Amino acid sequence: MAIKQIQMKSVSNLSLSEKFIIIAHQANKGRFFVSDIVLSHGIVGALLLELSLNELVYLNNKKLVVKSKKTKDVLLNELLDKIGDSSREKNIKTWVRRLNNRSKKYKWSILNSLSDKKIIRIEIHKFIGFIPYKLTYFTDNKIREILIESINDTVLKSKKVSTEDVAFLSLIQACKLQKVFCTNRNERKEFNKNLKELLDNNPITDAVAKSIKEVQAAVIGVVTGAAIASTVTSSN
């Protein structure tokens, strides 16, 4: 099997949250394109979307309810336990906010998974010689490049989209990650236009689609709020 075919297969085997981390991560630097608050809420959004895509949760009167715990994914199981053990059912917006408190743990769980797959390497450094901190880098940018190329093809060439495509693209839009796929203003304008049309006209109308819209709305609310707060702070 050719190397690119193996890499494409590796991309297809990634979870939605892994894809989100890869796209949000800068190619040659040990940091991310987005702020910590956007990244953390994006991670929670990705995990909630995974629960919906795997039909492990559903919406009942806009409240998130556990449908099944039949998953071998340790991280998703942790979320299911958290949601299922709640004394009251809550809407997705509330869960995005609540689960954000654990987002750092979720982030490193996903990064460790990507490290196990040899996509990311984790380096431990020390601040002032004794305070440890971690940085992450791609072992090979090819996986990220293939993922970006695939998304560009979907958005710009109007390829047929799956439910998972719609979920992932909704998260990209909510977290304002469009700049990752564009090199200049004109490209960004075209990408944004096509992405909006694709999401507005997507044929998915089932229960999962409702969850996708709720997660997107919750993350957009956080991202917008963070942008406003940043503007106010910088003007003072």
N, C-alpha and C positions, 0 to 999 in steps of 0.2 A: 504493500500500500504506500502511495506517495506521501511525502512529509505533509503537504498541505491538506490532503484528505484526512490524515490522522489528526491534524490541528483542527479541522472543521468538525470532526467527530467529537473532539474534546470540547469545543464550544457548544455543540448541541447537548452535551451531557451536563452542562453547567446549570445550576439552579438560578432562579430569577435574582435572588439576593447576591449570588456570586457575580452575575453579569453586571448588576448595579455597581458593586464595589469596583469591578474592573473598569467600567466606563468612567466612574467618578474619580478614579486614581490617575494622577498625572503619569505620563509615559516614562519619563526619565528622572523623576524626582520622588522622594519619599513622602509625598503629601498628596492631598486631594484638591480637585478643582473648586469644590464648594466649601462653605463654612461648616464648622462642626455642627451647628444646629440644623442645617439643611441635610448634612450627611446622616446625622443620627435619626432624624425623622424619615428620611428616605429609606434607611435600612429597615426601620420598623414597618414602613409602608410596603416594602418589598416582601417582608416575611408574612404580613397579613394577606398580601396578594397570593403568595404561595399557598397559604391555608385555603383560600377560596378556590384557586385553580385545581387543587388536589381534592376539592369537595370535602374538606375536613371541618369547615364552618359554613354557616349560611346566615342570611339576614331574616329576622322575623320582626316585622314592624320597626325596621331600621335598627334593631338591636342585634348584636353579633352573638350567635349561638353555636356551640360545639355540636357537630354532626357525627363525627367519628374521630377516634384516636388511633386509627390503623395506619401508622406511619413509622418507618424505621429511623427517620430523621430526628436526632436528639434535640436539636434546636427547635424544630417545629413542635415536638412533644412538650417542650418546656412552655412554649406559648399556649398550647392547648390546655395544659394544666392550669396555667395562670387564668385563662379565660373561663375555663370550666369551674374553677374553684371560687370564682367571684360570687359574693352573696347576692348581687343584683346584675341583671343583664345590662350591658352598656352599648352605646352606639360606637361606630368605628372611630369617630373623631375623639371620643373619650379614651378609647384603647390606644390610639396613636400617641396621645399625650401621656397616658399611664406607662405604657411600655417603653417610652423614650428614656425613662429612668434607668433601664437596663441596656440601653443601646450600645454602650461601650463594650459590655460583655458580648453582645450579639456581634458587634463589629469584629472583635478578635476571634470569635468562634468561626466566622466566615473567612477571615484572613488565614487562620490556621488550616482551614479546609483547603484553601487555595495554595497554601504552602505545601500541604501533603500531596497536592496534585502537580507540584513543581512549576506552578504558574507565578507564584509570589515567593520571594525570600524575605525572611524576617531578620533584621539586624538589631542587636542589642548594643546600645551606646551608653556612655555615662556622662552626666552633666556635672561639671566641676569635679570630675574624677571619681564620684561615688554614688550619684543619684542615677539609677538606671532608667532608660527610656528606650522605646522600640521604634524603628523606622521600617517601612516596607518598600520593596522595589520589585519590579517585574524581572523574572529570570530570563524571559524572552518576550519581546513586544508583539510577536506574531499573533498570539491568541487575541490580544486586544485589537490589533489591526483587522483581523478577520471579523471580529464582532462588530466593529465600527463599519466596515465595508458592508456587512449583511444588513445592518440597520439603515445605512444610506440607500441601499438597493430597495429596501422595503418602502422607505419614505419617498424617495425621489423617482423611483421607477414604477410606483403604484403596484407593487407586487401583492399577491393575495396574502391577507394577514390571518394569523391564528388568534385564538383567544389569549394565549400567552404573549403574542406580539403586541396586542392591544394593551394588555396590562403593563408590559415593560415600557412601551412608548408613552403611556399615560404618566408613568413615574418619571420618565425623562423630561416630559413637558412640565410636570409639577415642580421638579427640582431645578428647572431652568438649565439643563445640561446640553441644550442644543448646540452651544458653542464648541463642544467636543467634536462635532461632525462637520464643522465649517471652518474655512480658512480666512474668509473675509465677510464683509457686511452683506453683500449681494447674495452669497451662498446661504448665509444665515436667514435672510429674508425669505428665500425660496424654500429652505428647509422648514421654517416655521409655518409658512403658508400650507405646504403639502402635509405637514404633520397635523395641523388643525383640521384640514379637510378629511384626512384619513380617519382621525378619531371621531369627528362629527358624523361621518357617513359609514362607520363600521357596522357590519351586519349583526353583531352580537347583541342579543336582546334578552338573554336568559338571566338567571339569578346571579351568576358570576359577574355579568356585566354591571349589575347594580353595585356589587361589592367594589368593583374596579372604580366606578365613578365616586363612591363614597370615600375610598382611600385617597384617590386623586384630590378630591375636594379638601380633605383633612390636611394633606401635605401642602397643598397650595396655600391654605390658610396660614400655616406655620411659616412658609417661605416668604409670603407677602408681608406678614407681621415682622419677620426678621429684617426684611429690606427696609421697611418703614422705620423700625427702631434704629437701624444703622444710619439712615438718612438724618433722623432727628439728632442722634448723638454727634454725628460729624458736623452738624450745623451749629451746635452749641459751643 
